[in-house]
C-alpha cells in the first residue's frame, strides 16, 4: 500500500531503537513523501522545521515513527511515542527535556489523530502522564528482524559466555550486572560480554572487581554479528530498569537463547512465560538466575523452547499492518 498523501518523517531511519522501527515500516509501507532533513530529529528546533516543511509539502497528513510532532501545522498527524524514558528515567532526563515534553509533546498527544506506541506498559504511562483518552493511544508493538533465528551460526570465541546487548546508559543497569557476575562465581568458568565499547566508569568497576579478563566488549556489531553473539551465549542477561519494549529480549528468544530479564516495565510483556525474571535492583537475584541457567540444562532447554514460541508474537509485518490500519483511517477522513 502506497501512502502517497501521507508524509513520513524519514529522519528517524537508522539501525538502532526508533531507527529500526522506522526502517522496517518504510520497507513495508513505502511512503513516498519523505521529510529527510539532515538535522537530527530529536533536536529542539526539529518540531518547528517539520511543521514548516509539512505546510509546503503537498501532503494531506503526516506519520512520524518517532516522538517529535509537527509544530505550526494544521494538518492531521499520527506520531509514535515509544516510551517516556526522558521523563521517567533520571539518567536520561533534564530540565530542558521535561520542559519540551510539557510544552510540545503533551499538547501534541491531545492534537494528534492517534498516538502509536510499542507496549501496553508505554500506553499506560502515556495515558497517565498526558491525561488523555486511552482510545487515543494504540499499541502496534515491535518486530524481530529475519536475521534473528535459531539456525544462525553461533559465535564461537573460544570461551563460554553470558551476553548483554546494551549501551552505557545508566538505566541499563550494567554495573549491577557486573557485580552480580562476580558474586555468582561464574567468572571462573565463563565470561560476560557486552555490546559496544567500555566507558571509564565500567572499566574502573571491572578493574576493582579483578575481572579485566572476564568482562569483554564487542565494539560495534552489525545485525548478523549480533545474532551470532545471541545464539552462542549461555543466556542473554538484560537487567534494564526501564524499557518501552526491550527488543533484545525478543531477538535473543528468536535465536533460541535463554533470557534473564527484569520484572519491571515492559519486559514481562515481551518475555511472557519464556524468560527468567529477576529483581534488577538486587545483585543476588541476578546472580542466582545466572547460576540457575548455567547449571540447569533442563531449565535452559525449557527457556529456549518457550522463547522460540514467544518471539513469534513479534513480527514487523504485524506491526506494519497495525500502523497501516491507523493510517487508512487517517486517509479516509
C-alpha positions, -999 to 999 in steps of 0.1 A, spaced: 0 0 0 15 33 -10 7 63 12 12 90 -14 -7 117 5 8 109 39 42 124 47 67 104 66 95 117 89 123 96 75 150 113 96 144 85 121 156 58 98 187 40 111 200 9 128 190 13 165 159 17 186 134 40 168 156 38 137 149 1 133 112 7 138 113 35 111 133 14 87 111 -17 89 79 4 84 93 23 54 103 -11 38 67 -23 41 45 8 38 65 25 10 60 62 19 69 85 -10 66 119 6 96 120 28 110 146 52 147 138 50 162 169 65 198 162 75 194 176 111 189 152 140 151 145 146 154 149 183 168 184 184 148 213 200 141 230 167 131 198 150 94 202 156 93 236 140 113 225 110 90 196 105 59 218 107 73 243 82 82 216 57 48 199 61 30 231 52 47 232 18 49 195 11 16 190 -6 9 162 18 -25 158 34 -13 143 67 19 132 85 30 100 101 61 101 123 78 69 136 93 90 164 81 112 192 86 147 176 53 162 164 50 190 138 46 225 153 27 252 135 9 229 111 -28 223 110 -26 191 90 -37 159 108 -9 137 121 -1 105 139 31 101 158 49 74 178 59 77 215 79 45 222 82 53 259 85 81 284 121 74 295 131 111 291 107 118 319 107 86 339 145 78 339 166 102 358 198 94 339 181 103 306 162 134 318 170 170 322 150 202 330 151 211 292 138 177 282 110 178 308 100 212 296 100 201 260 77 172 268 54 195 288 52 223 262 54 204 229 47 167 233 19 167 258 -3 192 238 6 172 206 -8 140 222 -42 158 225 -39 172 190 -29 141 172 -54 119 154 -38 89 171 -7 82 191 11 49 185 33 31 210 50 -3 213 37 -19 246 8 -18 270 32 -5 296 41 25 275 5 30 266 -5 32 303 23 56 310 14 79 281 -23 80 291 -15 86 328 11 113 321 -8 132 294 -43 127 309 -56 117 275 -84 94 264 -70 58 264 -86 53 229 -62 79 215 -32 56 221 -28 24 200 -2 -3 207 15 -15 175 44 -34 191 78 -41 176 91 -69 154 121 -92 153 142 -89 121 145 -121 100 183 -120 108 175 -133 143 167 -170 141 177 -203 157 197 -216 126 221 -187 128 258 -197 133 267 -193 169 296 -171 179 325 -193 190 350 -171 206 368 -199 224 351 -195 258 316 -198 273 298 -165 279 268 -146 291 257 -119 267 242 -84 273 230 -63 243 231 -29 259 246 6 259 263 26 286 232 45 297 225 43 335 191 26 333 207 -4 315 220 -14 350 253 -27 337 272 -20 369 249 -42 389 252 -70 363 290 -69 366 287 -71 404 263 -100 401 286 -118 377 314 -116 403 291 -126 431 280 -157 412 315 -171 409 307 -179 372 337 -157 362 359 -187 370 344 -207 341 330 -182 317 330 -145 306 304 -117 304 302 -100 270 287 -66 264 279 -49 231 297 -16 223 327 -1 240 335 2 276 334 36 293 356 48 322 331 41 349 327 4 338 364 0 333 371 12 368 345 -12 382 358 -41 362 393 -34 375 381 -31 411 364 -65 408 395 -80 392 375 -90 361 397 -75 333 400 -108 316 364 -119 322 343 -89 311 346 -81 274 331 -56 249 324 -65 213 326 -30 198 301 -21 171 282 -50 157 262 -55 125 229 -73 130 243 -106 116 271 -105 142 247 -96 169 225 -126 161 256 -149 163 265 -135 197 230 -141 210 230 -176 195 263 -187 211 255 -174 246 247 -194 277 220 -168 282 212 -132 273 211 -111 305 190 -79 302 186 -64 337 174 -30 325 155 -8 349 132 7 322 122 -2 287 94 8 264 97 -26 248 131 -43 252 139 -56 218 170 -77 229 145 -99 249 126 -108 218 157 -110 195 175 -133 218 145 -156 221 142 -158 184 178 -170 183 169 -199 207 189 -185 236 176 -183 272 167 -149 285 172 -135 320 155 -101 323 138 -76 347 104 -80 362 98 -43 356 81 -21 330 76 -38 296 99 -68 300 73 -93 313 50 -83 285 77 -91 259 91 -122 277 58 -137 286 63 -172 302 95 -177 284 120 -156 304 136 -160 338 127 -128 357 149 -110 383 147 -80 406 171 -57 387 178 -37 420 191 -69 437 226 -83 427 217 -116 444 186 -120 423 206 -115 391 234 -138 403 211 -167 413 193 -166 379 227 -167 360 238 -197 381 204 -214 376 206 -212 338 243 -221 337 239 -252 359 204 -265 350 203 -279 314 166 -287 317 157 -251 327 179 -238 299 162 -260 273 127 -251 286 135 -213 283 149 -219 248 118 -237 236 94 -213 252 114 -183 238 112 -195 203 74 -197 206 71 -163 224 93 -145 199 69 -154 170 44 -129 185 66 -100 174 69 -96 136 75 -64 116 47 -75 93 22 -74 122 35 -40 134 33 -26 98 -2 -40 94 -14 -23 127 2 10 116 -14 7 81 -48 2 98 -44 35 117 -32 54 86 -60 40 64 -85 56 89 -64 88 86 -67 88 48 -104 82 50 -110 114 69 
